[in-house]
């Protein structure tokens, strides 16, 4: 089992920045690919970014490429999402997720093994 707890969400003006964290506990964090998804009101949960177990590879949704950076610290069992140049359309609940096995970058939400409960990001215009 892997327990995931997100933090760092909040209210920010358009153009601002936030850094989300996801603290992991339990087994095998260091061997799993890690993912950020988000879900805006009335919309489906969508992929945002992912990182391989050793941080050697990352993958981003087109909508956030160049603005968001995913990273991880395996020594601290923590995943991060640095979000810059935020836009109102980035408003959503952000979830971290973990998946074992091979890392393919872009993954469907149904393929995740474990989920956190989410943290709300609100970007005002």
Secondary structure, 3 states (H helix, E strand, C coil): CEEEEEECCEEEECCCCEEEEEEEEECCHHHCEEEEEEECCCCCCEEEEEECCCCCCEEECCCCCCCEEEEEECCCCEEEEEECCCCHHHCEEEEEEEECCCCCCCCCHHHCCEECCCEEEEEEC
